[in-house]
Amino acid sequence: MAQTNVNIRMDEDLKKQFEAFCSDVGMSMTTAFCVFAKATVRQHKIPFEISSEKDPFYSPTNIERLKKSIAQMESTGGTIHEVNFDD
């Protein structure tokens, strides 16, 4: 199979940290990037979640609280409150 070079730019400190990680897991940076590329092509997506920050609304603690609140509302009938956004 023909080989080709790919050049990328990254922060020097990030490169050092990534090289150290790759060394710790027994692979080169080239191997790590090839694993990433193969997984991306195979799955037709980036093979991990990318987000700027996790929304605390969806935290496990809050989801559990919401489930309990929903169960309580369903069992007692609850009270409907209107919200006015025009203020």
Buried (B, 14 or more C-beta within 10 A) or exposed (E): EEEEEEEEEEEEEEEEEBEEEBEEEEBEBEEBBEEEEEEEEEEEEEEEEEEEEEEEEEEEEEEEEEEEEEEEEEEEEEEEEEEEEEE
